[in-house]
Amino acid sequence: MVLVEEGGGEVSEVALMSGRREGGGNMAMKGLALHSWTLDTTPLTEVLRIARHTGWDAIELRRADFARAAEKGQSAAEVLDLVRANGLPVACVGVELGWMFAEGAERQRLLRACAESCGWAAALKCATVMSPVDPGRGDVERAVASIREVGDIAAKHGVRLALEFNSQAEQFNTLERLRDVLARAGHPHCALLLDTYHFQRSGGDVRHLEKIAPEEIGYFQYSDVPRNGLQPGKTLDRLPPGQGSVPFREIVGRLSEKGYRGYLTYEAPNPAAWARNPEEVAQEALQATRTLLNGA
């Protein structure tokens, strides 16, 4: 099945002249997206309004957004209508994690949830769903088989799965380990999700990005890592770009060189930010991003 178009309409592009796309030609990415987790304590209706009002180009939705709506008596169809009415394109829809090593009834439930998220993405004309890796350990061949199975589900709905390594996971906690399992799976509807926070916390080296083939990159999320005070297993300390230790310009420059044409999505869950005015948080992050991109 052919991939659905992202967004379904015109969006502004972030021109990045720091590099040239492999094969020639200047690179332009699709735009800047706001992840709903960044404003976790703000109702989705308000998150959508803020994202549009402050100038973001798109929004990323979590499965939790649909779950919270269901707890209030709203159907998934009503959430989809709400998002469509806002008018912002959807950059990505989240998938429930845990499917890589799950067995039995739980595995079947997670696969059904994955299909549901893929269906929501397709209904919103969004070409990408994302899932974090499982947090624990398991058999690599089981993970490979699971990726292929979820890849088939994504293909059926005309979307692509972007799989994210987690720096605090027990097994798939580095870019290299994620690339290896994705390569073994070899599914055309599965690719890697590069998140600057987890890349930095895992000790990633920007030079390692040069090894990645353009087609391996499915999606990009970003935030900054505090320069001190990090705690093992804790990841709710993310900052706007430029406030921490992530070499943001260098990483985005590598993306440009690789020909990445998707969204740059700001995902920065942080209780300190949740306690502030959400509109100010969104505006501050967008301005910080634009400032760094202008110098990229």
LODREN-29313 format. One record per residue (C-alpha): residue in three letters; x, y, z. Coordinates in nm, 3 decimals. Example, Ala and Ser with C-alpha at 12.3 -4.5 7.8 and 13.67 -1.06 7.14 Angstrom:
// LODREN-29313
> ala, 1.230, -0.450, 0.780
> ser, 1.367, -0.106, 0.714
END
This chain:
// LODREN-29313
> met, 0.000, 0.000, 0.000
> val, 0.124, 0.349, -0.084
> leu, 0.211, 0.573, 0.211
> val, -0.043, 0.844, 0.288
> glu, 0.078, 1.200, 0.248
> glu, 0.182, 1.373, 0.568
> gly, -0.044, 1.654, 0.678
> gly, -0.268, 1.660, 0.373
> gly, -0.197, 2.028, 0.308
> glu, 0.069, 2.294, 0.279
> val, 0.292, 2.360, 0.578
> ser, 0.588, 2.589, 0.618
> glu, 0.931, 2.435, 0.566
> val, 1.242, 2.481, 0.773
> ala, 1.517, 2.554, 0.526
> leu, 1.846, 2.412, 0.645
> met, 2.138, 2.524, 0.437
> ser, 2.403, 2.372, 0.660
> gly, 2.441, 2.069, 0.443
> arg, 2.352, 1.927, 0.107
> arg, 2.127, 1.631, 0.056
> glu, 2.299, 1.311, -0.051
> gly, 2.261, 1.291, -0.424
> gly, 2.272, 1.669, -0.462
> gly, 2.038, 1.958, -0.396
> asn, 1.959, 2.171, -0.093
> met, 1.767, 2.024, 0.196
> ala, 1.436, 2.149, 0.332
> met, 1.260, 1.976, 0.621
> lys, 0.885, 1.972, 0.658
> gly, 0.849, 2.188, 0.966
> leu, 0.852, 2.207, 1.344
> ala, 0.605, 1.998, 1.544
> leu, 0.504, 2.019, 1.910
> his, 0.469, 1.690, 2.101
> ser, 0.163, 1.686, 2.327
> trp, 0.369, 1.535, 2.612
> thr, 0.558, 1.865, 2.630
> leu, 0.238, 2.020, 2.770
> asp, 0.124, 1.707, 2.951
> thr, -0.096, 1.870, 3.216
> thr, -0.278, 2.088, 2.960
> pro, -0.601, 1.954, 2.805
> leu, -0.563, 1.842, 2.444
> thr, -0.807, 2.105, 2.317
> glu, -0.585, 2.373, 2.466
> val, -0.263, 2.206, 2.347
> leu, -0.394, 2.215, 1.991
> arg, -0.493, 2.580, 2.023
> ile, -0.157, 2.676, 2.173
> ala, 0.042, 2.489, 1.909
> arg, -0.142, 2.669, 1.631
> his, -0.144, 3.010, 1.801
> thr, 0.227, 3.010, 1.884
> gly, 0.331, 2.913, 1.533
> trp, 0.417, 2.543, 1.534
> asp, 0.372, 2.370, 1.200
> ala, 0.230, 2.041, 1.329
> ile, 0.142, 1.839, 1.636
> glu, 0.242, 1.493, 1.759
> leu, -0.028, 1.295, 1.938
> arg, 0.019, 1.025, 2.201
> arg, -0.195, 0.722, 2.256
> ala, -0.245, 0.871, 2.603
> asp, -0.432, 1.162, 2.444
> phe, -0.696, 0.920, 2.315
> ala, -0.701, 0.724, 2.642
> arg, -0.760, 1.036, 2.850
> ala, -1.040, 1.142, 2.619
> ala, -1.200, 0.799, 2.655
> glu, -1.190, 0.834, 3.034
> lys, -1.399, 1.149, 2.992
> gly, -1.649, 0.975, 2.766
> gln, -1.509, 1.095, 2.433
> ser, -1.473, 0.850, 2.148
> ala, -1.166, 0.822, 1.928
> ala, -1.376, 0.958, 1.641
> glu, -1.448, 1.271, 1.845
> val, -1.077, 1.318, 1.914
> leu, -1.002, 1.283, 1.543
> asp, -1.268, 1.544, 1.465
> leu, -1.118, 1.777, 1.726
> val, -0.772, 1.745, 1.573
> arg, -0.901, 1.797, 1.219
> ala, -1.096, 2.106, 1.326
> asn, -0.778, 2.261, 1.465
> gly, -0.623, 2.246, 1.120
> leu, -0.263, 2.166, 1.212
> pro, -0.111, 1.863, 1.037
> val, -0.030, 1.565, 1.258
> ala, 0.338, 1.473, 1.241
> cys, 0.310, 1.140, 1.423
> val, 0.081, 0.925, 1.637
> gly, 0.212, 0.721, 1.928
> val, 0.184, 0.343, 1.968
> glu, 0.165, 0.166, 2.304
> leu, 0.501, 0.014, 2.395
> gly, 0.568, -0.339, 2.517
> trp, 0.496, -0.537, 2.198
> met, 0.854, -0.639, 2.123
> phe, 0.874, -0.914, 2.389
> ala, 0.510, -0.960, 2.494
> glu, 0.349, -1.302, 2.476
> gly, 0.002, -1.452, 2.473
> ala, -0.306, -1.242, 2.536
> glu, -0.103, -0.932, 2.623
> arg, 0.078, -0.953, 2.292
> gln, -0.248, -0.976, 2.101
> arg, -0.387, -0.677, 2.293
> leu, -0.079, -0.469, 2.211
> leu, -0.093, -0.564, 1.844
> arg, -0.459, -0.458, 1.831
> ala, -0.362, -0.130, 1.999
> cys, -0.090, -0.083, 1.740
> ala, -0.338, -0.137, 1.458
> glu, -0.571, 0.114, 1.623
> ser, -0.300, 0.381, 1.641
> cys, -0.206, 0.314, 1.278
> gly, -0.570, 0.358, 1.183
> trp, -0.589, 0.689, 1.367
> ala, -0.276, 0.811, 1.189
> ala, -0.412, 0.714, 0.848
> ala, -0.744, 0.887, 0.927
> leu, -0.549, 1.206, 1.005
> lys, -0.341, 1.178, 0.686
> cys, -0.032, 1.125, 0.899
> ala, 0.233, 0.897, 0.751
> thr, 0.418, 0.807, 1.072
> val, 0.351, 0.620, 1.395
> met, 0.614, 0.584, 1.664
> ser, 0.689, 0.342, 1.942
> pro, 0.960, 0.329, 2.206
> val, 1.148, 0.004, 2.241
> asp, 1.059, -0.229, 2.527
> pro, 1.227, -0.111, 2.849
> gly, 1.348, -0.456, 2.956
> arg, 1.545, -0.743, 2.803
> gly, 1.440, -1.024, 2.575
> asp, 1.540, -1.249, 2.288
> val, 1.667, -1.052, 1.990
> glu, 1.507, -1.288, 1.741
> arg, 1.174, -1.235, 1.915
> ala, 1.222, -0.862, 1.877
> val, 1.304, -0.905, 1.508
> ala, 0.989, -1.109, 1.449
> ser, 0.781, -0.852, 1.639
> ile, 0.917, -0.564, 1.434
> arg, 0.825, -0.747, 1.117
> glu, 0.476, -0.815, 1.247
> val, 0.418, -0.455, 1.350
> gly, 0.570, -0.344, 1.020
> asp, 0.306, -0.549, 0.840
> ile, 0.036, -0.379, 1.047
> ala, 0.177, -0.037, 0.960
> ala, 0.195, -0.129, 0.591
> lys, -0.168, -0.241, 0.593
> his, -0.268, 0.108, 0.707
> gly, -0.030, 0.289, 0.472
> val, 0.193, 0.430, 0.746
> arg, 0.549, 0.375, 0.864
> leu, 0.667, 0.280, 1.213
> ala, 0.950, 0.485, 1.365
> leu, 1.111, 0.288, 1.650
> glu, 1.287, 0.484, 1.925
> phe, 1.572, 0.355, 2.140
> asn, 1.566, 0.466, 2.502
> ser, 1.890, 0.556, 2.676
> gln, 1.751, 0.419, 3.003
> ala, 1.627, 0.086, 2.862
> glu, 1.809, -0.231, 2.961
> gln, 1.874, -0.363, 2.610
> phe, 1.795, -0.132, 2.320
> asn, 1.957, 0.175, 2.473
> thr, 2.187, 0.298, 2.196
> leu, 2.157, 0.397, 1.834
> glu, 2.381, 0.109, 1.729
> arg, 2.171, -0.157, 1.903
> leu, 1.852, -0.021, 1.750
> arg, 2.005, -0.007, 1.402
> asp, 2.116, -0.367, 1.436
> val, 1.773, -0.505, 1.523
> leu, 1.604, -0.295, 1.255
> ala, 1.855, -0.419, 0.997
> arg, 1.784, -0.778, 1.098
> ala, 1.412, -0.719, 1.061
> gly, 1.460, -0.551, 0.724
> his, 1.104, -0.424, 0.698
> pro, 1.040, -0.135, 0.454
> his, 0.771, 0.011, 0.681
> cys, 0.999, 0.027, 0.987
> ala, 1.273, 0.282, 1.047
> leu, 1.459, 0.441, 1.336
> leu, 1.347, 0.736, 1.539
> leu, 1.635, 0.960, 1.641
> asp, 1.574, 1.154, 1.961
> thr, 1.847, 1.399, 2.060
> tyr, 1.780, 1.352, 2.433
> his, 1.832, 0.976, 2.426
> phe, 2.115, 1.005, 2.174
> gln, 2.305, 1.239, 2.406
> arg, 2.231, 1.046, 2.725
> ser, 2.346, 0.721, 2.564
> gly, 2.684, 0.876, 2.487
> gly, 2.612, 0.914, 2.116
> asp, 2.877, 1.071, 1.895
> val, 2.760, 1.294, 1.610
> arg, 3.020, 1.130, 1.388
> his, 2.831, 0.802, 1.421
> leu, 2.538, 0.958, 1.234
> glu, 2.750, 0.960, 0.921
> lys, 2.715, 0.580, 0.905
> ile, 2.335, 0.595, 0.880
> ala, 2.181, 0.546, 0.536
> pro, 1.917, 0.808, 0.450
> glu, 1.639, 0.551, 0.428
> glu, 1.704, 0.436, 0.786
> ile, 1.575, 0.762, 0.936
> gly, 1.201, 0.759, 0.990
> tyr, 1.140, 1.041, 1.236
> phe, 1.317, 1.296, 1.456
> gln, 1.243, 1.426, 1.805
> tyr, 1.449, 1.674, 1.999
> ser, 1.509, 1.837, 2.335
> asp, 1.817, 1.921, 2.537
> val, 1.990, 1.732, 2.819
> pro, 2.080, 1.914, 3.143
> arg, 2.455, 1.960, 3.189
> asn, 2.442, 1.823, 3.542
> gly, 2.212, 1.654, 3.790
> leu, 2.122, 1.357, 3.569
> gln, 1.976, 1.055, 3.746
> pro, 1.969, 0.697, 3.612
> gly, 1.624, 0.600, 3.492
> lys, 1.494, 0.957, 3.507
> thr, 1.407, 1.133, 3.180
> leu, 1.157, 1.404, 3.277
> asp, 1.423, 1.673, 3.288
> arg, 1.426, 1.776, 2.923
> leu, 1.500, 2.131, 2.817
> pro, 1.459, 2.358, 2.513
> pro, 1.746, 2.333, 2.264
> gly, 2.047, 2.544, 2.357
> gln, 1.998, 2.513, 2.733
> gly, 2.194, 2.190, 2.779
> ser, 2.465, 1.970, 2.633
> val, 2.315, 1.845, 2.303
> pro, 2.512, 1.954, 1.992
> phe, 2.186, 2.046, 1.825
> arg, 2.320, 2.226, 1.520
> glu, 2.563, 1.948, 1.437
> ile, 2.294, 1.680, 1.464
> val, 2.045, 1.870, 1.251
> gly, 2.322, 1.938, 1.002
> arg, 2.379, 1.562, 0.969
> leu, 2.004, 1.512, 0.916
> ser, 2.019, 1.769, 0.641
> glu, 2.307, 1.593, 0.473
> lys, 2.117, 1.263, 0.489
> gly, 1.816, 1.411, 0.315
> tyr, 1.572, 1.383, 0.603
> arg, 1.254, 1.556, 0.491
> gly, 1.022, 1.497, 0.784
> tyr, 0.929, 1.699, 1.089
> leu, 1.152, 1.808, 1.375
> thr, 0.936, 1.739, 1.680
> tyr, 0.994, 1.901, 2.018
> glu, 0.932, 1.645, 2.292
> ala, 1.032, 1.782, 2.632
> pro, 0.837, 1.642, 2.926
> asn, 0.941, 1.824, 3.242
> pro, 0.736, 1.890, 3.558
> ala, 0.898, 2.232, 3.588
> ala, 0.760, 2.324, 3.246
> trp, 0.419, 2.173, 3.328
> ala, 0.393, 2.409, 3.624
> arg, 0.437, 2.714, 3.400
> asn, 0.206, 2.890, 3.157
> pro, 0.182, 2.637, 2.870
> glu, 0.165, 2.903, 2.602
> glu, 0.490, 3.056, 2.727
> val, 0.653, 2.712, 2.731
> ala, 0.551, 2.646, 2.370
> gln, 0.659, 2.991, 2.253
> glu, 0.995, 2.973, 2.432
> ala, 1.077, 2.636, 2.278
> leu, 0.980, 2.746, 1.930
> gln, 1.192, 3.060, 1.954
> ala, 1.490, 2.864, 2.088
> thr, 1.459, 2.617, 1.801
> arg, 1.437, 2.886, 1.537
> thr, 1.737, 3.066, 1.683
> leu, 1.951, 2.753, 1.661
> leu, 1.826, 2.659, 1.315
> asn, 1.910, 3.003, 1.182
> gly, 2.268, 2.935, 1.284
> ala, 2.274, 2.573, 1.162
END
